[in-house]
Amino acid sequence: MIKRIFNKKTIYFIITGFLAIMVGIIGGVVDIIQTEGVIAASKALGYPLYFFTLLGVFKILGGVALLLPRNFEKPRLIAYTGFSFDFIFASFSHFSVGDGFVKIAVPLFFLVLLAFSYSLKNKF
């Protein structure tokens, strides 16, 4: 019973759905409306606020692309690439300004989840 519930297909949909909705769509909207957290992060990292507006638009597009069916392979691949760059640069940005371990590690954790999603995308 447990094997049928937690097969590769289910794990893929859980991880990919989480990334697409939480990081892509919700994260993108938060970046666009520029909450206090985004404004504080912008100041701490030294990025202009308009950067987060553009980042939010691309996060939403990437989140939608991750949810596309299998026959839209190129947009999905671009989304995986874009999110990979986002997570790597976010981690490096936090490292560069001397932020704590958690702020550096969280984007890398999302990168690992993204790698699992990518590796499972054609396995079923």
C-alpha positions, 0 to 999 in steps of 0.5 A: 500500500505505501509503495503504491502511494509513494511511487516515483510519479507521486513524489514527482508531482508533490515536489514539482507542484510544491516548487511551482506553486510555492516558489513560482506562483506565490513567490513571484506574486510576493516579489511583484507586490514587494512585501516588507520582507522583499524590501528588507531583502532588497536593501540587505542584498543591495539589489534595486526593487525593480529587480524583484518585480522582474524576478517575480514575473519570471518566477510566475512564468516558470511556475506555470511552465513546470506545470505544463504537460509533458509535450511542452518539454522546452518551456519546462526545461527553460523553467528548470534552468531558470529556477536553478540559476535563481536558487544558486544566485540567491544562495551566493547573494546571501553568502556574499553579504555574510548572512547566516547559514539558514539563509544560505542553505534554504535556496540550496535545499530548493535546488536539491528538490528541483534536481529531484523533480528534474530527475524524475520528470521522465521516469514514469 
